[in-house]
Amino acid sequence: MLERRQAPTMVSLGSLIHAGRLATEALWAHPDDSVGRGQVEELVARVRMEANYLGLSEMLVVCDEIGPIANAAPTPQAVEILINGFERLARHWRAAQTK
């Protein structure tokens, strides 16, 4: 049976950003977790897709900046950049809700 996906909404976008933040925070304990980094990379790609659908171009820039870092060298600096990226995405998401 085919899974039917709903069109992106601000709620689903917010959920993805929150999940990305949590997944990224988990990397603090295990920065070399390749499965976790792959999950973060997938979440960034999904955020990018939904933000594009919703016309939130400022989020696309952030996704383009942090997406490649998810599979970069597993360093504390890379994890910090990812966390800051998800914080920026959350700020853009909150700002878009007030428009």
C-alpha positions in Angstrom: 0.0 0.0 0.0 1.3 3.4 -0.9 1.8 5.9 1.9 -0.1 9.1 1.3 1.8 12.2 2.4 0.0 15.4 3.2 1.1 18.7 1.9 3.6 20.4 4.2 2.2 22.7 6.8 3.8 25.1 9.3 3.0 22.5 12.0 4.8 19.7 10.2 7.7 22.0 9.5 8.0 22.9 13.1 7.9 19.2 14.1 10.8 18.5 11.7 12.8 21.3 13.0 12.2 20.1 16.6 13.2 16.5 15.6 16.3 17.8 13.9 17.3 19.7 17.0 16.8 16.7 19.2 18.7 14.4 16.8 21.6 16.9 16.7 21.7 17.3 20.4 22.1 13.5 20.7 25.3 13.8 18.6 27.0 15.6 21.5 27.3 12.3 23.3 28.4 10.4 20.2 29.6 12.8 17.4 30.9 9.8 15.4 27.4 8.2 15.2 27.0 7.8 11.5 23.4 6.7 11.8 22.6 9.7 13.8 24.4 12.0 11.4 22.5 10.4 8.5 19.2 11.1 10.4 20.2 14.7 10.8 21.0 15.0 7.2 17.7 13.5 6.2 15.8 15.9 8.5 17.7 18.9 7.0 16.6 17.7 3.6 13.0 17.3 4.7 13.0 20.8 6.3 14.4 22.2 3.1 11.7 20.5 1.0 8.9 21.7 3.2 10.3 25.2 3.5 10.6 25.4 -0.2 7.0 24.2 -0.6 5.8 26.9 1.9 7.9 29.6 0.2 10.2 30.2 3.2 13.4 31.0 1.2 15.3 32.2 4.3 15.2 28.7 5.6 16.6 27.3 2.4 19.8 29.3 2.9 20.2 27.8 6.4 19.6 24.3 5.1 22.1 24.7 2.4 24.7 25.8 5.0 24.1 23.0 7.5 23.1 20.1 5.2 26.7 19.2 4.2 27.9 19.5 7.8 25.8 16.5 8.9 28.1 14.2 7.0 31.3 16.2 7.6 34.0 15.1 10.0 32.3 14.2 13.4 33.7 17.0 15.5 32.2 19.0 18.4 32.5 22.0 16.2 30.3 20.4 13.5 27.7 19.5 16.1 27.7 23.0 17.4 27.2 24.4 13.9 24.3 22.0 13.3 22.6 23.0 16.6 23.0 26.7 15.8 21.5 26.0 12.4 18.4 24.3 13.9 18.1 27.3 16.3 18.2 29.6 13.3 15.6 27.5 11.5 13.4 27.6 14.6 13.6 31.4 14.8 12.7 31.7 11.1 9.8 29.3 11.7 8.5 31.3 14.6 8.8 34.6 12.6 6.9 33.0 9.7 4.0 32.1 12.0 3.5 35.8 12.9 3.3 36.9 9.3 
